[in-house]
Each structure stands twice: as C-alpha cells, then as structure tokens.
Amino acid sequence: MSAPGHVTLVGAGPGAADLLTYRAWRAIARADVVVHDRLVPSEVLEDLGDDVEVIDVGKAPGAHKVPQDEINALLVRHARAGRHVVRLKGGDPFVFGRGGEEYAACAAAGVAVDVVPGVSSALSVPALAGIPLTHRGTTTAFHVVTAHTRTGEQDLDDVAVACVTQHAATLVVLMGVSSLPAIVTRLLDAGADPDTPVAIVERGSTPEQRVTRVGLDLAAKRADELGVRAPAVIVVGDVAAPGLLEGVSDRRDVVLGDARG
Ligand SMILES: C[S@@+](CC[C@H](N)C(=O)[O-])C[C@H]1O[C@@H](n2cnc3c(N)ncnc32)[C@H](O)[C@@H]1O
C-alpha cells in the first residue's frame, strides 16, 4: 500500500505571481498533482516540473467546466493514491471559492487536508487601485458580498443595502459585473445617494488592470459603455471617491468615469 497522500488547498492570490505567499510557493514545490482554477497566475503553472500532473478544472463565467462533486472526487482519488495534491484556487480558498466544500469532502473521505490562505481579491484588488476599504474619518467597516447566487440572480441582502444607504460601511461586490444594473437599481430604490462613489476594478494586479470610477446612478451605463468585464471587484462607498488618497502608485489606466460632466 502506498504512503498516504494529502490535499493542500492553496490560495493563489488575485493574479500576479508575486502575490502568492511564500507558504503557497513551498506547497506547490512539493506537489505531485496541481488541480487549478481559471484565475491563477500562468507563471506558477509554467514553473512546474515535467513530473507534476497539472489538471485544469477552471470555470469560465457562467459555465461550470467540471462539476464540483467531480473536483472533490478527483482530489480524494489522487490523495488516496499517495500523491501530494495542491488544489490551487484564485484569491483565498475560503472566500467565495467553494474551498469549504472541497475541504469537507476530503475530511469526510478520511484524506488529510490543510489550507494555505491566499491574498483575496476582495481586499487586494481595491488596495492595488489605491482604494482603502476603511479610512479614518471616512468609514470604519467593510462588507464583502457576491452578486452571484445559487440561482444566478442578483440578491443584495439588507445588510449590504444598509452599508450604502446609511453610509455604514464600504460595500465590496465580487462576481457583480453582469448584475451591476440590478445592483444599482436595488440601491437607488432603497434610497442610496445617486452620487455615492463607485469604483470597478477589472483584472486587478495584472498588466491589464483598469479602474473605472463613477457615481452610483451612472455606474451600470458607464460600465456598459466601457465594456467592463469579469473578473472585477466593485467598491461602493465614500472610500471609492477619486482623490481620496493623493500620490498612491499603481493606479494603472485609471478612468475617471464621472460621466455626468
Ligand atoms: C469565484 S470568486 C473567487 C474569489 C477568490 N476566492 C478571492 O478570494 O479573491 C471570483 C471573483 O473574484 C473577483 N476577482 C478575482 N480575481 C480578480 C482580479 N484579479 N481582479 C478583479 N476581480 C477579481 C471577481 O469578482 C471574480 O468574479
């Protein structure tokens, strides 16, 4: 019988290879098998030895390439064959990444499993665009939601709405590009200020990073005009206002998108 294998769920960060942690690189260097998502840095895969099996289970937006239960079974099967399996996932494995399900499937099958946290896009992508999620004198909290629910519908909860209407916290929306018109309508209908600053950061940390800033009422229209595409992080709240921080670097290709003027 072969030695027991194990599964390590590894967060690959938002896209730039140098935003993987040291612990992530060490786990990858020990891997016999790497099972990866779509949004992981290509450099990581290119650096793997010829003896490492690479399995792409990436999902294009709206299209589940490999069903989740098949991914779970794949991880268990390779670990039971005595292999060190790295499950490489975008951002952090436990932030809208279904990492919890994969962890639970391994544990239920008696397979040893651990986690290497990753740099989540929820925090890092706004930061790379010069947007602090909290800022003294502006806001002291943030709330991260997905606009992509099990039914595929936009479903901003009351807490998310209150963040904006009551200026209670910065709202960070993942997987929200296609739902942006519905999100804008929901917030405006709930009484949000039409001038509430919105920033949409596409492909954060990559050379194609683009930041669009616009008032809430025009956010969907402007995003449509500019051809905004996933992956993007949407930030709603006063911290997204242009000029909040001066002299912040790495704000590539900033579109000051106040389309009112
Ligand atoms: C399935 S979720 C996974 C999130 C991931 N686990 C994390 O912690 O970042 C995918 C969403 O994350 C966001 N995202 C991930 N990488 C991004 C990037 N480089 N730039 C902008 N948004 C990104 C987008 O909202 C995208 O639709």
Ligand as a Chemical Component Dictionary entry (heavy atoms), coordinates in Angstrom:
data_LIG
# 
_chem_comp.id                   LIG 
_chem_comp.type                 NON-POLYMER 
_chem_comp.pdbx_formal_charge   0 
_chem_comp.three_letter_code    LIG 
# 
loop_
_chem_comp_atom.comp_id 
_chem_comp_atom.atom_id 
_chem_comp_atom.alt_atom_id 
_chem_comp_atom.type_symbol 
_chem_comp_atom.charge 
_chem_comp_atom.model_Cartn_x 
_chem_comp_atom.model_Cartn_y 
_chem_comp_atom.model_Cartn_z 
_chem_comp_atom.pdbx_ordinal 
LIG C1  C1  C 0  -15.337 32.837 -7.632  1  
LIG S1  S1  S 1  -14.838 34.364 -6.961  2  
LIG C2  C2  C 0  -13.381 33.849 -6.146  3  
LIG C3  C3  C 0  -12.800 34.842 -5.197  4  
LIG C4  C4  C 0  -11.481 34.421 -4.629  5  
LIG N1  N1  N 0  -11.597 33.234 -3.831  6  
LIG C5  C5  C 0  -10.815 35.532 -3.833  7  
LIG O1  O1  O 0  -10.632 35.407 -2.621  8  
LIG O2  O2  O -1 -10.440 36.519 -4.442  9  
LIG C6  C6  C 0  -14.257 35.210 -8.409  10 
LIG C7  C7  C 0  -14.444 36.698 -8.307  11 
LIG O3  O3  O 0  -13.365 37.283 -7.586  12 
LIG C8  C8  C 0  -13.094 38.560 -8.126  13 
LIG N2  N2  N 0  -11.713 38.571 -8.643  14 
LIG C9  C9  C 0  -10.828 37.577 -8.556  15 
LIG N3  N3  N 0  -9.642  37.955 -9.081  16 
LIG C10 C10 C 0  -9.796  39.216 -9.500  17 
LIG C11 C11 C 0  -8.942  40.170 -10.123 18 
LIG N4  N4  N 0  -7.658  39.883 -10.409 19 
LIG N5  N5  N 0  -9.431  41.387 -10.398 20 
LIG C12 C12 C 0  -10.697 41.706 -10.112 21 
LIG N6  N6  N 0  -11.555 40.849 -9.537  22 
LIG C13 C13 C 0  -11.112 39.622 -9.210  23 
LIG C14 C14 C 0  -14.113 38.821 -9.210  24 
LIG O4  O4  O 0  -15.223 39.466 -8.622  25 
LIG C15 C15 C 0  -14.436 37.415 -9.638  26 
LIG O5  O5  O 0  -15.675 37.357 -10.288 27 
# 
loop_
_chem_comp_bond.comp_id 
_chem_comp_bond.atom_id_1 
_chem_comp_bond.atom_id_2 
_chem_comp_bond.value_order 
_chem_comp_bond.pdbx_ordinal 
LIG C1  S1  SING 1  
LIG S1  C2  SING 2  
LIG S1  C6  SING 3  
LIG C2  C3  SING 4  
LIG C3  C4  SING 5  
LIG C4  N1  SING 6  
LIG C4  C5  SING 7  
LIG C5  O1  DOUB 8  
LIG C5  O2  SING 9  
LIG C6  C7  SING 10 
LIG C7  O3  SING 11 
LIG C7  C15 SING 12 
LIG O3  C8  SING 13 
LIG C8  N2  SING 14 
LIG C8  C14 SING 15 
LIG N2  C9  SING 16 
LIG N2  C13 SING 17 
LIG C9  N3  DOUB 18 
LIG N3  C10 SING 19 
LIG C10 C11 SING 20 
LIG C10 C13 DOUB 21 
LIG C11 N4  SING 22 
LIG C11 N5  DOUB 23 
LIG N5  C12 SING 24 
LIG C12 N6  DOUB 25 
LIG N6  C13 SING 26 
LIG C14 O4  SING 27 
LIG C14 C15 SING 28 
LIG C15 O5  SING 29 
# 
